[in-house]
């Protein structure tokens, strides 16, 4: 399917996509999962890979088949939905939350370990760290046609090397035996890890990164739609392989670390303690490099995608104008602290994630039925209702009648209550579209 010439032409795009996916959250979640799963490591990592790698790969394919643009895909439902939903997705995983988080997490794990108690009391280290971080981000994203060369060829190999150093050491000389499974992993390891992969929000990232991939391909002379889809699938496979290696390695480190490090409530603490055991003080340096590079590559991708989208949809500023505005805004928001960012933004993310998954899955097969609007509309109405309820619950707000009704849905306790009714609604949409044509 992929010739040697094709491989050489597009391998950098695959590395770029892998780098764009691999953010701080992707490094922090797996070791925490590993610690909690313990002896249930194998079944847990399978569940995590399905939602943390499999669904994002499908999302890349779905977006590529629709021109690499989330708005074009969303317009299958309705033009108004296309504008509103796409804007919410971009802003949620862009300047409102994900981009500021990259700067804050880089500071928390890459800088704080080297500060004195007196320095931790001051706002200056965070200010300076995020200022430097976003200045570099702005420089790398300033010309989207060069993202492949700057990210794919420079940052990704360095990022992969530092992760490999931890992984190889952990596999050759394990920290200890697998620990005992904890909490929900005792009896529901697969379901719990499936949900953890769902919460990485990589599907949202995949929907957004589509436009970056298409721009990179066009800059390399790939203008044919079929070739763009083929190259996007190839890039998705490369990214999936890279993410799988990272997730398996970091989860294994977490699963074998308990005897030496004890349990932690935060994945960052898990991997930090494990790195200290594996490499001593050098381990902390390696970890800092991993986190900073991961955050930087993710920030570049999200910033470029957001600026490209809004420059096209709301052309009051140029691409570089939006870059500057979003960079300054993200820099300012990052200085409010990670905890506040999560508190404010998580309810919105919980609301839109079911909608994004349903939209992506329906888009994969709706073409066989002429992309009939009813096939999209019915399941997305249900996903919106359930997602809105989940978002309100996360924010500490509940509408009792709706919440009690939705609690009757299968898998609602696992935040997957939308799954079965959306599947039924999609089938109903197909039947209606066929009968309507006849």
N, C-alpha and C positions, 0 to 999 in steps of 0.2 A: 504493500500500500504506500509506503514511504521509501522512495529511492534514496541512494546515497547522496545525490545532489540535493534533493529536497531536504534531507536531514541536515546537511551542512548549511543550507540557506536559512533555515528557520530554527535551528537549535538555540540561537541567542534569544529569540522571542519566547521560547519555552522557559529558558532560565529567567528571563525578565518576569514572566507570569508567576513563576515559583517564588521569586523574590517579593513580588507585590503581595502575594497571599501571606507570606510568612511574617506576621507581625508579632508583637509582644504577647498578645493573648494566645497565639498558637504555640508559643514556647512555654507559657505558664500553665495552661490547662492540662497537657499530657502528663507531666510529672505528678500533679495532684491526683489525676485519675489513677495513675499507677500505684501511688501510695494507698489509695482507698480500695483499689481492686485486689492488690496482693496476689494471692494464689489464683484468683480469677482473671489474671492478666490477659490470657489468650482470648477468651470470649469477650472481654471488655474492649480490647483494642480492635476487635472485629466490628463491634457496634459503633465505636468511635470513628473508625475509618469510613464506614458507610455514610455517615452524615458529615464528617469533617473533610472527606476527600471525594467520595462518590457523588454526592449531590452537587458540590461546586463544579465538578467535571461536566455533569449534565447541564448545569446552568451555562457554562461556557459554550457548549454545543447549541443550546436553545437560542442564546443571544446571537451567536455567529450565523445561524440560519435565518435570523431576522435582521441582518445587516450590521451586527455588532452594536446595536443601539437599543438600550432598554426602553426608550420612549416608543420606538417603532413596535417593539414587542407589546408594550402596555396599550398602545393604540388599538390592538386587536379587541380589547374590551370596549373602550370608548375613548375618543380624543381627550375629553376632560379628565378621565381616569389616567390617561397616559401622561398628561402634564403634572397632575397633582401627585400621583404615586411616585413617578420618577423623581420629581423634585424632593419629595420626602426621603426617598432612599438615598439620594446623593447627599443631601444635607445631614442626614442621620449618621451615615458612615463617612462623612466629610468634616466640614468645619465645626459642626455642632458637637461632635463627640469623638469619632475615631481619630481624626488628625490631631486634635489637642492631646488625646490620650497617648499618642506615640511619643510626644515630647515629654509628658509627665512620667510615663513608665521608664523611659530612657534615664531620666533623672533619678527616679526611685531606686532602680537596680544598678544602673551604671555609674552613678555619681555618689549617692548617699553613703555607700560603704566606705568611702574614702574621706568623708567629712568628719570634723571634730564635733563634739557636743555643742560648742559655742556656735559653730557655723550652721548647725541644724536649726538653731533658733532664729536665724536670719532668713529673710525672703530673697536675699541677694543671690545665693548659689542657684536656686531654682530659676530666677530671672535670667541670669547669665547663661545657664545651661540651655534653657529653652530658646533664648535669643540666638545662640550659636547653632542649635539644632535646626531651627526654622530658616535661618539664613542659608544653610547648606541645602535644605529642602527646596527653597525657592530657586537656588542656582541650578539644581539638577532638573527641576521641572520647567525651567524657563523656555526650553525648546523641546517640544514633544517628539520631534523627529529624531532626536538624539538620545531618547530614553533607553532604547535598546542597547546602544553602545555603552552608555554611562552606567546603567543598572545591570543589564544582562552580562556584560563582559567584565565589569570591575567589581561591583559590590557582591553579586551572587556567589562567585567562586570563594571570595573571602568569607562570606557568611556560612557557606557550606563547610569550609575547612574547619572553622572554629566549632561548629556543631559536631563534625566528625571526630574531632579530638576528644570531646566528651564521650561520644558514643563508643568509639573503639576501646578507650580505656575501661568503660563500664562493662563491655562485653568480654574483654580479655581478662580483666580482674574485677569481677562483680563485687559491689560493696558488701553484699550479704545475701541471704536467702530471701525468697518471696515472703512478704508479711501476710498476716491474716486479713481477709476481706473485711471492710468496715461498712456499717450502715446499710444502705440499699444494695450494695454490691454483694452482700451475703446471699440473697435470694434472687435479686433482680439485676445481676451484673450487666447483662446485655442491654436491657431497657435503659438503665441508668446511664451507661456509657453512650448509648444512642442519643440520649437527650443532651449530654455534655457536648457531643459533636455538633448537635443542632444549635447550641448556644455559642459556638465559635463565630457564627454569623458569616461564614465564608461564602454562603450562597449569595448574600447581598454584595459581597466583594466581587464575586464572579460576574454578577449582573452589571456592575459598574465598570470592571476592567475590560469588558468587551470592546468599548470604544477605543481604549488605549492600544489594544491588540490590532484592531483594524487600522488605526493611524500608523502604527509601526509597520504593518504589512504594505500599506499604500506607499509609505516612504521608501520601501524597498522594491517598488515597482509591481506589487501584487494587487491588481485592480479587478480581476475576475472574481465574481461572487463565489463560485464553486471552489476556486483555489483558496480564497480567504477562509471559507468554512473548513476546508481540508487542513490548512495551516493552523487554524484555531484549535481544531481537534488535536492536532499533533502537539501544539503548545500546551493544551490542557493535560495531555497524557504525561508530558515531561514534568509539569508542575505537580501532578498527582503522584508520580513516582517520588519526587523530592519530598513532598509533604508526608507521604507514607513513611519514608525513611526517618524523617525528623520525629514524627509522632510515635512510631514504634520505639525508637531509641530513647526518647525522653520519658516515655511511659515506663519502659524497662528500668531506667535509672530510678524513677520514683518507686516502682514496685520492689526493688532490691535495696532501698536505702534505709528502711525503717529501723533495722537493727543497729545502725550506726548514728542515725540522725534523729530518730523519733518521728512522731507525726506533727504535721503543720497544717494550719487552716488555709494557707495561701500557697499556690503553686510556685510563686517566685521564691519563697523561703525554702521550699523543697529543693528546687534545682540549685539554689545558692549553697545550701548546706551540703548537697551531694557533690557539687563542684569543689568545695573546700576539702572534702574527704578524698576525692579522686586526684586532685592536683595541688592541694594546699593553697597557698596564697596565689599561685599562678592560676588556679582554678577560678578564682574570683575575677582575675583579669580576663580570662577566656570568656567567662559568663558575661562580663560587661561588654565585651566586643560583640558577642552574639546579640544581646538585647539592643544595643545601639544601632547595629547594622540592620537588624530586623525592623526596628521602628522606623529607621530612615527610609528604607526601600518602600515600606508600606505607605509612609507619609507622602513620598514622591508620587506614587501611583494614584493615591486618592486625590491629592491636590490637582494633578494634571487632569484627571477624569472630571472632577467638579468644575474646573475652569473651562474645559472644553464644552461641557454640557450647557452651562449657564451662558457662555458667550454666544452659543447658537440659539438657545431658547429665549433668553432675555438679553438681546444685544445692545445693552446700554453701555457696555464696556467691552474692550478687547480681551482676548485670551490672557495676555500678560496683565491686564488691569485686574481681572478676576483673580489671577494668581496672587497678586500683591495684596488685594483686599482679604482673600481667604487666609493667606499666610499671617497677616497682621491679626486677624480675628482669632485664628487658631492659637497663635502665640499668647494673646491676651487670655483666652479661655483656659489654656493649659496652666496658667498661674493660679487658678482657683483651687487646684488640687484634684487628685484622681478620685477620691471618694465622692466629692460633689458632682463630678462629671457623670459617674455611674448612677448616682441617685437621680439626677435630672433626666438622663437620656435612656436608661434601661427600659422604662415603661413604653417609650415610643418604639424601641427595637423589638420588644416582645409583641407589640401590636402588628408591625409590618412583616415580621418574619414568616408567619403562616401564609400571608398573601403572596409573598415572593416565591415561596416553594410551590404553591399551587399554580401560580402563573407560569413558572418555569416548566413544571411537569406537563401541564395542559398544552403548552406551546410545542412540546416534542411530538405530539400525535395529532394535534388539531388540524395540521396541514392536510392530512388525509381526508378531512371533511370540509375542506375549503375555508378553514379558519372561521367557521360560523360563530358569530358573536355569542350566541346562547351557550355554546360549549364553555366559553370562558366565564360568562357572567354568572351562571348558577353556582358553580363551586366557589367563585371568588366572593360572592355575597356571603356565603357561609363562613369562609375563611376570615372575612372582614369582621363579622359579628363575633366569632370566637376570639380572634386576635385582639379586638377592642376590649373584650372582657378580660383577657389575660393581661393586657396593658394596664387596665384600671386596677386589677388585683395587685400587680407589681408596684403600682404607685400608692397602694394602701387604700384605694377607693373601690367600693363594690356596689353594684346595683343588684340587690338581693334576688328579685324575681328572675332576672336573666342568669345570674350566677348559679342559682339553685337548679334552673332548667338545664344549663349546660353541664352541670356536674353529673347529669344522667348519661352523658355521652361516653362511649368506650374510650379509654386512654386519656380522659380529660385530666386525671390526676397526674399524668406524666406530661402534660402540656401538649398532648397530641390529639385532643378531642376533635379537632377539625378533620382528621385524616379520613375516617370512614364516611361521614356525611358528605365530604367534598368529592370523594370517589363516586358515591352514589349520584351526586348532583351532576358530575361530569358525564356519567353514562346516560342520565336523563337528558342532558343537553344534546348528546349525540343522537339519541332517539328522536327528539323533537326536531333537530335540524334535518334529519333524513325524511321524516314524515312531512315537514314543511316543504321540502323540495319536491316531494312527490305530489 
